[in-house]
Amino acid sequence: MAQRELFLTRIGFVAAAIGMAVGTGNIWRFPRMAAQYGGGVFVLVYVLALLLWSAPLLMVEMVIGQTTRMGPI
């Protein structure tokens, strides 16, 4: 197998993961749209889903990727 490059710091890895998962347009637009259309309940449900489902799933995916050191395909 070919040698793969590794991230030098953990913060570099986290920044790259966040940058790949979320576009900057969504970060700027979401709070404005939620406030404009009364999305307080949606934001609450979204944050709960993020904490209870998405974050643990992302952590499992990262651990599997780091353990196997293989690409997605």
N, C-alpha and C positions, 0 to 999 in steps of 0.2 A: 504494500500500500504506500501511496505517496505521503510524504510528510505534510502535515497541515499547520497553518499558522495559528497561534493562540493569542487571545487577548492578554495584554500586559497587565492591566488592572481590572478589578471587578467593576469599577465605575464606568470604564470604557465599554464593558460588556453590557451593563444595564442600560447605558445611554443608547447603544446600538439596538438593543432589543426594543426599547420604547420607541425609538425612531422608526423601526420597521413596522411596529404594531399600530401606531397612531400617527396620522398625518397632522401637520400643524394647522391646516384649515379647520379640521374638526375640533381642535383644542380651542381655537378662537371663536368659532361659531356656536358651539354647544351652549355655553352659559347664556349668551344673548338670546338664543332661540327658546331656551327653557324659561327664562324670565319673561319673555315677550308673550308666550302662549300658555303660561300658567302650568309649567311642567314640574312642579314641586314633588308631586306624588311619583311621577316617572323617575325623577332624579333619585328619590329614596329607594325605589325598587331597583334601579340601575346600580346604585352603590352596593346594595345588599347582594345582588347577583354577582357583581364584580368581586366582592370579598369572599363569598361562599362558594362560587363555582369557577369563575375565570382565573383568579389568581392561583388557586391550588393546581388547576389544570395546566397553567403556564409553567409553574414550578416543576411539575412532573415532566413536562415536555423538555424543559431545559436540562433536567437531571439525566433523562434518557439520552439526550444529545451529547452531553458532556461525557457520560459513561461510555457510550459506544463510539464517540468521535467519528460518526458517519454523517454524510449529507442526508437531505430529506428524500432523495430518490435512490 
